[in-house]
Amino acid sequence: MKRLRRSWPLGVLLVWCLAGVAWASPDFALPDLHGKVHRLSDYRGKWVLVNYWATWCPPCREELPELESFYAGSDGERVVLGVNIEDIGKEELAVFVDEQFLSYPILLAGARPEHDQLLGPIRGLPTSYLISPQGKVVARQVGPVSAKDIEDFIEHYEEQASAERAPRG
C-alpha cells in the first residue's frame, strides 16, 4: 500500500492509504447483537465502510456519531458495519450501542478475531476499510474518520473511475 495525497478541500485532513490497484475483499460472516449473521458479500452493490472498534477506545467513541451520520444520511445506499473487537458481554455492548444511538449493524468478532474476519491489518483502533460497490477494498484508515471525509473520498474515487472509463480522443 502506498500513501495517497489528494488535493482535498481545505480543512479535510484525512489521509487514506490506497493500493495502487484495488483488491478483492475477503468475505466474512459475523453475527450482530441479535444473532443475525452478516456477510460482507450481502452488501455488494453498495459502498461499505467496515470499522473495527472497541468501547474502551476514546478515538473510536469519538467517531461513532460521524459513522452514524454517514450511514443514516445515505438512504440505504451506503453501509457501515461496526466490527467490535473486544471481550464484552452482548448485553453490555447493546446498552452502549443504544446509549450512542447507533442504527448501523454492530458485529461481534471478539478480542482476537480470526484471520478470515479481517480485511487486512489492524495496527490500531479504530481502523476502517472502505469497500467499493464492486466488492474491492479501495482504502484503509487507521484513526478516526468523519462522514464528510468518507463522502469526499467516495466522490473523488467515483470521479476518477468515471474519467478513466471515458473515451479518449
Phi and psi in degrees as GROMACS dihedral restraints (atoms count N, CA, C in turn):
[ dihedral_restraints ]
;  ai    aj    ak    al  type     phi  dphi    fc
    3     4     5     6     1  -123.3    20    10
    4     5     6     7     1   158.0    20    10
    6     7     8     9     1   -75.8    20    10
    7     8     9    10     1   136.7    20    10
    9    10    11    12     1  -111.1    20    10
   10    11    12    13     1   123.4    20    10
   12    13    14    15     1  -104.5    20    10
   13    14    15    16     1   126.4    20    10
   15    16    17    18     1  -118.0    20    10
   16    17    18    19     1   158.6    20    10
   18    19    20    21     1   -90.3    20    10
   19    20    21    22     1    77.6    20    10
   21    22    23    24     1   -74.6    20    10
   22    23    24    25     1   156.9    20    10
   24    25    26    27     1   -59.2    20    10
   25    26    27    28     1   154.6    20    10
   27    28    29    30     1   -52.6    20    10
   28    29    30    31     1   141.4    20    10
   30    31    32    33     1    92.5    20    10
   31    32    33    34     1   -12.5    20    10
   33    34    35    36     1   -93.4    20    10
   34    35    36    37     1   112.2    20    10
   36    37    38    39     1  -104.6    20    10
   37    38    39    40     1    -2.5    20    10
   39    40    41    42     1   -66.2    20    10
   40    41    42    43     1   131.1    20    10
   42    43    44    45     1  -116.8    20    10
   43    44    45    46     1   115.6    20    10
   45    46    47    48     1   -92.5    20    10
   46    47    48    49     1   147.9    20    10
   48    49    50    51     1   -95.4    20    10
   49    50    51    52     1   132.2    20    10
   51    52    53    54     1  -127.0    20    10
   52    53    54    55     1   143.9    20    10
   54    55    56    57     1   -76.4    20    10
   55    56    57    58     1   153.0    20    10
   57    58    59    60     1   -56.8    20    10
   58    59    60    61     1   -35.5    20    10
   60    61    62    63     1  -129.6    20    10
   61    62    63    64     1   134.1    20    10
   63    64    65    66     1   -62.5    20    10
   64    65    66    67     1   148.2    20    10
   66    67    68    69     1  -119.7    20    10
   67    68    69    70     1   150.7    20    10
   69    70    71    72     1   -64.4    20    10
   70    71    72    73     1   135.3    20    10
   72    73    74    75     1   -84.0    20    10
   73    74    75    76     1   141.3    20    10
   75    76    77    78     1   -68.5    20    10
   76    77    78    79     1   148.6    20    10
   78    79    80    81     1   -83.3    20    10
   79    80    81    82     1   147.2    20    10
   81    82    83    84     1  -136.8    20    10
   82    83    84    85     1   160.5    20    10
   84    85    86    87     1  -131.9    20    10
   85    86    87    88     1   118.7    20    10
   87    88    89    90     1  -136.0    20    10
   88    89    90    91     1   144.1    20    10
   90    91    92    93     1   -79.5    20    10
   91    92    93    94     1   151.4    20    10
   93    94    95    96     1   -94.7    20    10
   94    95    96    97     1  -172.1    20    10
   96    97    98    99     1   -64.1    20    10
   97    98    99   100     1   -19.5    20    10
   99   100   101   102     1  -102.1    20    10
  100   101   102   103     1     3.5    20    10
  102   103   104   105     1    91.7    20    10
  103   104   105   106     1    -5.8    20    10
  105   106   107   108     1   -72.2    20    10
  106   107   108   109     1   132.1    20    10
  108   109   110   111     1   -87.7    20    10
  109   110   111   112     1   129.2    20    10
  111   112   113   114     1  -110.1    20    10
  112   113   114   115     1   132.0    20    10
  114   115   116   117     1  -110.1    20    10
  115   116   117   118     1   139.7    20    10
  117   118   119   120     1   -56.9    20    10
  118   119   120   121     1   -38.0    20    10
  120   121   122   123     1   -64.9    20    10
  121   122   123   124     1   -17.9    20    10
  123   124   125   126     1   -62.8    20    10
  124   125   126   127     1   -20.5    20    10
  126   127   128   129     1  -106.8    20    10
  127   128   129   130     1    15.0    20    10
  129   130   131   132     1   -56.8    20    10
  130   131   132   133     1   139.1    20    10
  132   133   134   135     1    98.2    20    10
  133   134   135   136     1    -6.1    20    10
  135   136   137   138     1  -126.3    20    10
  136   137   138   139     1   154.9    20    10
  138   139   140   141     1   -71.9    20    10
  139   140   141   142     1   134.2    20    10
  141   142   143   144     1  -128.3    20    10
  142   143   144   145     1   126.8    20    10
  144   145   146   147     1  -103.8    20    10
  145   146   147   148     1   115.2    20    10
  147   148   149   150     1   -98.4    20    10
  148   149   150   151     1   116.8    20    10
  150   151   152   153     1  -115.2    20    10
  151   152   153   154     1   114.9    20    10
  153   154   155   156     1   -89.2    20    10
  154   155   156   157     1   127.1    20    10
  156   157   158   159     1  -154.9    20    10
  157   158   159   160     1   172.3    20    10
  159   160   161   162     1  -147.6    20    10
  160   161   162   163     1   152.4    20    10
  162   163   164   165     1   -67.7    20    10
  163   164   165   166     1   -27.6    20    10
  165   166   167   168     1   -80.3    20    10
  166   167   168   169     1    -5.1    20    10
  168   169   170   171     1   -93.3    20    10
  169   170   171   172     1   109.5    20    10
  171   172   173   174     1   -56.4    20    10
  172   173   174   175     1   -45.2    20    10
  174   175   176   177     1   -64.4    20    10
  175   176   177   178     1   -31.3    20    10
  177   178   179   180     1   -63.7    20    10
  178   179   180   181     1   -47.5    20    10
  180   181   182   183     1   -62.1    20    10
  181   182   183   184     1   -37.6    20    10
  183   184   185   186     1   -63.4    20    10
  184   185   186   187     1   -37.5    20    10
  186   187   188   189     1   -86.8    20    10
  187   188   189   190     1    -9.8    20    10
  189   190   191   192     1   -53.7    20    10
  190   191   192   193     1   -45.3    20    10
  192   193   194   195     1   -62.6    20    10
  193   194   195   196     1   -32.7    20    10
  195   196   197   198     1   -68.1    20    10
  196   197   198   199     1   -41.4    20    10
  198   199   200   201     1   -65.2    20    10
  199   200   201   202     1   -40.5    20    10
  201   202   203   204     1   -62.7    20    10
  202   203   204   205     1   -41.7    20    10
  204   205   206   207     1   -62.6    20    10
  205   206   207   208     1   -44.5    20    10
  207   208   209   210     1   -59.8    20    10
  208   209   210   211     1   -45.9    20    10
  210   211   212   213     1   -69.1    20    10
  211   212   213   214     1   -50.5    20    10
  213   214   215   216     1   -68.4    20    10
  214   215   216   217     1   -28.8    20    10
  216   217   218   219     1   -85.8    20    10
  217   218   219   220     1     7.2    20    10
  219   220   221   222     1  -105.0    20    10
  220   221   222   223     1     1.9    20    10
  222   223   224   225     1    52.3    20    10
  223   224   225   226     1    37.0    20    10
  225   226   227   228     1    80.6    20    10
  226   227   228   229     1     0.9    20    10
  228   229   230   231     1   -84.7    20    10
  229   230   231   232     1   -17.4    20    10
  231   232   233   234     1  -131.5    20    10
  232   233   234   235     1   143.4    20    10
  234   235   236   237     1  -123.8    20    10
  235   236   237   238     1   143.6    20    10
  237   238   239   240     1  -116.5    20    10
  238   239   240   241     1   130.2    20    10
  240   241   242   243     1  -115.5    20    10
  241   242   243   244     1   110.1    20    10
  243   244   245   246     1   -89.2    20    10
  244   245   246   247     1   108.8    20    10
  246   247   248   249     1   -96.6    20    10
  247   248   249   250     1   106.6    20    10
  249   250   251   252     1   -80.2    20    10
  250   251   252   253     1   124.5    20    10
  252   253   254   255     1  -122.7    20    10
  253   254   255   256     1    79.2    20    10
  255   256   257   258     1  -160.7    20    10
  256   257   258   259     1   164.5    20    10
  258   259   260   261     1   -86.8    20    10
  259   260   261   262     1   105.0    20    10
  261   262   263   264     1  -150.1    20    10
  262   263   264   265     1   141.7    20    10
  264   265   266   267     1   -68.3    20    10
  265   266   267   268     1   149.3    20    10
  267   268   269   270     1   -57.5    20    10
  268   269   270   271     1   -42.3    20    10
  270   271   272   273     1   -64.6    20    10
  271   272   273   274     1   -45.0    20    10
  273   274   275   276     1   -62.3    20    10
  274   275   276   277     1   -43.0    20    10
  276   277   278   279     1   -65.7    20    10
  277   278   279   280     1   -40.6    20    10
  279   280   281   282     1   -61.7    20    10
  280   281   282   283     1   -39.9    20    10
  282   283   284   285     1   -63.1    20    10
  283   284   285   286     1   -45.2    20    10
  285   286   287   288     1   -59.1    20    10
  286   287   288   289     1   -47.1    20    10
  288   289   290   291     1   -61.1    20    10
  289   290   291   292     1   -43.8    20    10
  291   292   293   294     1   -62.1    20    10
  292   293   294   295     1   -42.1    20    10
  294   295   296   297     1   -64.2    20    10
  295   296   297   298     1   -28.2    20    10
  297   298   299   300     1   -90.6    20    10
  298   299   300   301     1    -3.5    20    10
  300   301   302   303     1    58.1    20    10
  301   302   303   304     1    42.8    20    10
  303   304   305   306     1   -88.5    20    10
  304   305   306   307     1   130.3    20    10
  306   307   308   309     1  -110.3    20    10
  307   308   309   310     1   -10.8    20    10
  309   310   311   312     1   -81.1    20    10
  310   311   312   313     1   158.6    20    10
  312   313   314   315     1   -63.5    20    10
  313   314   315   316     1   132.3    20    10
  315   316   317   318     1  -106.9    20    10
  316   317   318   319     1   117.6    20    10
  318   319   320   321     1  -103.5    20    10
  319   320   321   322     1   149.3    20    10
  321   322   323   324     1  -105.4    20    10
  322   323   324   325     1   117.9    20    10
  324   325   326   327     1  -116.5    20    10
  325   326   327   328     1   -12.6    20    10
  327   328   329   330     1    79.5    20    10
  328   329   330   331     1   173.1    20    10
  330   331   332   333     1   -69.0    20    10
  331   332   333   334     1   -26.4    20    10
  333   334   335   336     1  -127.0    20    10
  334   335   336   337     1    81.9    20    10
  336   337   338   339     1   -60.7    20    10
  337   338   339   340     1   147.0    20    10
  339   340   341   342     1   -66.8    20    10
  340   341   342   343     1   154.0    20    10
  342   343   344   345     1   -55.0    20    10
  343   344   345   346     1   -38.7    20    10
  345   346   347   348     1   -76.9    20    10
  346   347   348   349     1    -1.0    20    10
  348   349   350   351     1   -97.9    20    10
  349   350   351   352     1    -1.9    20    10
  351   352   353   354     1  -109.7    20    10
  352   353   354   355     1   142.7    20    10
  354   355   356   357     1   -87.3    20    10
  355   356   357   358     1   -13.1    20    10
  357   358   359   360     1   172.2    20    10
  358   359   360   361     1  -166.6    20    10
  360   361   362   363     1   -65.5    20    10
  361   362   363   364     1   144.2    20    10
  363   364   365   366     1  -116.2    20    10
  364   365   366   367     1    93.8    20    10
  366   367   368   369     1   -89.6    20    10
  367   368   369   370     1   -12.2    20    10
  369   370   371   372     1  -173.7    20    10
  370   371   372   373     1   165.7    20    10
  372   373   374   375     1  -113.7    20    10
  373   374   375   376     1   143.7    20    10
  375   376   377   378     1   -75.8    20    10
  376   377   378   379     1   155.5    20    10
  378   379   380   381     1  -128.8    20    10
  379   380   381   382     1   130.6    20    10
  381   382   383   384     1  -122.2    20    10
  382   383   384   385     1   140.6    20    10
  384   385   386   387     1  -118.5    20    10
  385   386   387   388     1   134.5    20    10
  387   388   389   390     1  -105.3    20    10
  388   389   390   391     1   125.8    20    10
  390   391   392   393     1  -110.1    20    10
  391   392   393   394     1   130.6    20    10
  393   394   395   396     1   -74.9    20    10
  394   395   396   397     1   165.1    20    10
  396   397   398   399     1   -58.7    20    10
  397   398   399   400     1   -21.9    20    10
  399   400   401   402     1   -83.4    20    10
  400   401   402   403     1    -0.1    20    10
  402   403   404   405     1    85.4    20    10
  403   404   405   406     1    21.9    20    10
  405   406   407   408     1  -105.3    20    10
  406   407   408   409     1   138.7    20    10
  408   409   410   411     1   -73.4    20    10
  409   410   411   412     1   120.1    20    10
  411   412   413   414     1  -112.6    20    10
  412   413   414   415     1   -14.7    20    10
  414   415   416   417     1  -159.8    20    10
  415   416   417   418     1   156.2    20    10
  417   418   419   420     1  -139.3    20    10
  418   419   420   421     1   138.5    20    10
  420   421   422   423     1  -131.3    20    10
  421   422   423   424     1   126.3    20    10
  423   424   425   426     1  -101.3    20    10
  424   425   426   427     1   119.6    20    10
  426   427   428   429     1   113.5    20    10
  427   428   429   430     1   170.3    20    10
  429   430   431   432     1   -66.3    20    10
  430   431   432   433     1   153.1    20    10
  432   433   434   435     1  -127.2    20    10
  433   434   435   436     1   162.4    20    10
  435   436   437   438     1  -115.9    20    10
  436   437   438   439     1   159.0    20    10
  438   439   440   441     1   -58.4    20    10
  439   440   441   442     1   -42.2    20    10
  441   442   443   444     1   -63.7    20    10
  442   443   444   445     1   -42.1    20    10
  444   445   446   447     1   -60.2    20    10
  445   446   447   448     1   -42.5    20    10
  447   448   449   450     1   -65.9    20    10
  448   449   450   451     1   -46.6    20    10
  450   451   452   453     1   -60.1    20    10
  451   452   453   454     1   -44.8    20    10
  453   454   455   456     1   -61.9    20    10
  454   455   456   457     1   -41.0    20    10
  456   457   458   459     1   -63.1    20    10
  457   458   459   460     1   -46.9    20    10
  459   460   461   462     1   -60.4    20    10
  460   461   462   463     1   -45.5    20    10
  462   463   464   465     1   -59.2    20    10
  463   464   465   466     1   -47.1    20    10
  465   466   467   468     1   -64.1    20    10
  466   467   468   469     1   -42.5    20    10
  468   469   470   471     1   -60.8    20    10
  469   470   471   472     1   -45.8    20    10
  471   472   473   474     1   -65.7    20    10
  472   473   474   475     1   -39.1    20    10
  474   475   476   477     1   -62.7    20    10
  475   476   477   478     1   -43.9    20    10
  477   478   479   480     1   -65.1    20    10
  478   479   480   481     1   -43.3    20    10
  480   481   482   483     1   -63.9    20    10
  481   482   483   484     1   -40.4    20    10
  483   484   485   486     1   -65.0    20    10
  484   485   486   487     1   -42.1    20    10
  486   487   488   489     1   -64.4    20    10
  487   488   489   490     1   -36.0    20    10
  489   490   491   492     1   -70.3    20    10
  490   491   492   493     1   -28.1    20    10
  492   493   494   495     1   -85.0    20    10
  493   494   495   496     1   -18.5    20    10
  495   496   497   498     1   -66.4    20    10
  496   497   498   499     1   140.6    20    10
  498   499   500   501     1   -64.9    20    10
  499   500   501   502     1   142.0    20    10
  501   502   503   504     1   -99.5    20    10
  502   503   504   505     1   143.9    20    10
